[in-house]
Amino acid sequence: MGEKSKNGYLDFEIDLKLKESPFQFEVDFKVPEVEKFVVDEPPDTGGEGKGSNASRLLASATGFCLIANIAF
């Protein structure tokens, strides 16, 4: 994860590298246990469909957050 900063929040870094197409990025959370992954837009919106798009990632993150709060 990250280290707690002086204000009590977690500090973390994320790297985004532009890949082959203009909508394709490699995401690196800079955590050894977490693999890098590709985000991309579907072909009908100009991407190559080689990864989830931002809307799907946001929906999954929101769903995870809600379920994690209910379950734990």
N, C-alpha and C positions, 0 to 999 in steps of 0.2 A: 504494500500500500504506500503510504507516505509517512512522513514524520510530522508530529504535531508542531506547529509553529508557535510563536509567542502568543498569538491571539486565540489559540485553541483549535484552529481549523487544521485539517490535513493539507499539507503541501504535496503536490505531485506534478509530474511533467508528462506531456504527451507529444509525440512527434508525428507529423503528417508529411508524407513524401508523395509528391505528384508522380503518378505512374504513366503508362502509355497514353491513355486517353485523357481528355481535359476534365473528366468527372471521376477519375479513378485515383484513389489515394491508398497508400499503405499506412496503417495506424499502428503505432508502437507506444504502449503504455509505459515502457521502460521498467517493467517488472519482469525479472527472469522467468518466473513461473507462468507468465501469460504470453502466449504466442502472438506475433504480429498478425494482422489480418487486413484484407482489402475491402474498401467501401467503393461503391460504384453506382451509377444510375442505370436503369434499364435501357435497352436499345431504343425504345420508343421515345425516350427523352434525351437521347444523345450520348448515352453511355454504352458500355459493352456488356452490362449485366454480370460482371465477374465477382460481384459481392453485393451485400445488402446496401440499400441506400439510406440516407439520413433519416427519412421518415420511419423506416422499419427499425432502425437502431433506436430511435427515440421511443417508439411504441414498445419495444422489448424492454428498454431500460425503465420506462414508466411502469409497465406491468410487473417487472421484477421488484421494483421498489414497493409497490402496493402489496403484492403477495408476501414479500419478506416482512413487511410491517404487520400484516394480519397473522402470518404463521408464527412469528417469533415475538 
